[in-house]
Amino acid sequence: MPSEPITWPPPELATPPVQLPPTAPTTGADGVRRYDGLSYATNSGYRSRLLDLVVPAAAEPPAVVVWIHGGAWMEGDRRHPPPTVSADLLFGSLLRAGLAVATIDYRHAREAPFPAQLHDVKAAIRYLRHYAGPLGIDWTRIGLWGESAGGHLAAMAGLTGASDPSLEGTEGITAGDTTVAAVVDWYGITDVGALLPDTPGPYDPFVTFLGGDPGDRPRLAAAASPVSYARYPAPPFLLAHGTCDTLVPFEHSEHLAGLLRAAGNHAELVAVPDAEHIFLNADVAPVVAHCVAFLAHHLRRPTTDRAARCPPGAE
């Protein structure tokens, strides 16, 4: 007979899971530390949301760039950039510039509709900030870089800050600042309503992404659009977009950049001539170099900076 009565649910399932601290890294001969598969948010019924973090060898904790993959909010993987750019060119360029790189997964739209994806991005930011000390990164200098759907999420996260609790979510570590210091958006949708079909089919990615009542889609589309939040103050933005993009028209980035500038913010627009979506038909190397330089500049340590440390209450 068991010494204690059996109850349901077991104690470990009766309360929400506690987010676990990062595991030990693998350190290469060059001093680069790699954390693979860190679980930044865990909820019963969902797959754990994971991130990988690579930290270059440095005398001081480096700034960190969070990479957000694309895939129409329906697919994609943190480990794979678009086929037009190699991982070494993209992530390696950031590391060689002295920046740490965090690549994150997030819930796809068939797992949960918007704003679940934005909640996950913000949960990853909170995780990195909370565990900045053990991870050896500077919690005061976090930037975002995303492509396509990931560019949309990077822009949304950069523009919403903590202004709306409904967009912050309660995933992972629930308390903490989600503001960022810089955003790079590659060909992301900035006005969801502009691309929402008049009579979308049941498997249209926009329908799946927005969820909800069909009659409420215009309101949902506005709530999911970066142009709705383009006000002052906003972090510095760099928007790069192919001029011949037939999937997400160039005008999306042009419009958001104009709104940000009109509001008094710093916003750069890089037009990639003749390029399709994912920069097909273009030499991507100069675009990557421009974006890395932008992030290195805006995530640089201020001249009056003190040594980076964990935020109060972090472990």
Secondary structure by P-SEA (a helix, b strand, c coil): cccccccccccccccccccccccbbbbccccbbbbcccccccccccccbbbbbbbcccccbbbbbbbbbbcccccccccccccccccccaaaaaaaacbbbbbbccccccccccaaaaaaaaaaaaaaaaacccccccccbbbbbbccaaaaaaaaaacccccccccccccccccccccccbbbbcccccccccccccccccccaaaaaacccccaaaaaaaaacccccccccccbbbbbbbcccccccaaaaaaaaaaaaaabbbbbbbbbcccccccccccaaaaaaaaaaaaaaaacccccccccccccccc
